[in-house]
């Protein structure tokens, strides 16, 4: 969610649609909004009500500076995790633990 909000503020429907487009599947409101609430509570997001276009208002979320920093930290942790697990799942020929 932090990555989706890095480029621009968005409301929940846009966030959910973008996560689905990225291949993470459909994310229901019962999952989405508690996570957004926690990220807001932790100071990683701002949340502001905006007027709707002829409909109800919408809460728009945006990254804070702390949120940008957290995104960078989590992205590096994920890259490290991916490198480690890739090495475990596909060991290089000749390394210990190779199965034939």
C-alpha positions in Angstrom: 0.0 0.0 0.0 2.9 2.4 0.7 4.3 1.8 -2.7 0.9 2.5 -4.4 0.7 5.8 -2.5 4.3 6.9 -3.2 3.4 8.5 -6.5 0.2 10.2 -5.6 -2.5 10.3 -2.9 -5.5 8.1 -3.4 -8.7 6.9 -1.8 -9.3 3.3 -0.8 -11.0 2.2 -4.0 -8.1 3.4 -6.1 -5.6 1.7 -3.8 -7.5 -1.6 -3.9 -7.8 -1.5 -7.7 -4.1 -0.8 -8.1 -3.1 -3.6 -5.8 -5.3 -5.9 -7.8 -3.9 -4.7 -11.1 -0.4 -5.4 -9.7 -1.4 -9.0 -9.2 -2.2 -9.1 -5.5 -5.8 -10.1 -6.0 -9.0 -8.5 -4.8 -8.7 -6.9 -1.5 -11.9 -6.4 0.4 -12.7 -3.4 2.6 -12.5 -5.5 5.7 -8.8 -6.0 5.0 -8.0 -2.8 3.2 -9.3 -0.2 5.7 -7.9 -1.7 8.9 -4.5 -1.7 7.3 -4.9 1.9 6.1 -6.0 2.8 9.6 -3.0 1.2 11.2 -0.6 2.9 8.8 -2.3 6.2 9.5 -2.2 5.6 13.3 1.5 4.8 13.0 2.2 8.1 11.2 3.0 6.6 7.8 0.0 8.1 6.1 -2.1 11.2 6.3 -5.9 10.9 5.8 -8.1 13.7 4.6 -11.7 13.8 3.7 -12.4 15.4 0.3 -15.8 16.2 -1.3 -17.1 13.6 -3.7 -18.1 14.4 -7.3 -21.9 14.4 -6.7 -21.6 11.6 -4.1 -20.3 11.0 -0.6 -17.0 12.4 0.5 -13.9 10.2 0.3 -11.0 9.7 2.6 -7.8 10.3 0.6 -4.5 8.8 1.9 -1.0 10.1 1.2 2.4 9.1 2.4 4.1 11.1 5.1 7.9 11.6 5.1 8.1 8.9 7.7 6.0 6.7 5.3 8.5 7.3 2.5 11.4 6.3 4.8 9.5 3.1 5.9 8.8 2.2 2.3 12.5 2.4 1.6 13.3 0.2 4.6 10.7 -2.4 3.8 11.7 -2.5 0.1 15.3 -3.3 1.0 14.2 -5.9 3.5 12.0 -7.5 0.8 14.9 -7.5 -1.7 17.2 -9.2 0.8 14.5 -11.8 1.6 14.0 -12.5 -2.1 17.7 -12.9 -2.6 18.0 -15.3 0.3 15.0 -17.4 -0.6 15.9 -17.6 -4.2 19.3 -18.9 -3.2 17.7 -21.5 -1.0 15.1 -22.6 -3.6 17.6 -22.7 -6.5 21.1 -23.4 -5.2 24.0 -22.9 -7.6 25.5 -26.2 -8.9 28.3 -27.5 -6.7 27.1 -25.7 -3.5 26.5 -27.7 -0.4 22.9 -28.9 -0.1 22.5 -29.5 -3.8 20.2 -32.4 -4.5 20.6 -34.6 -7.6 
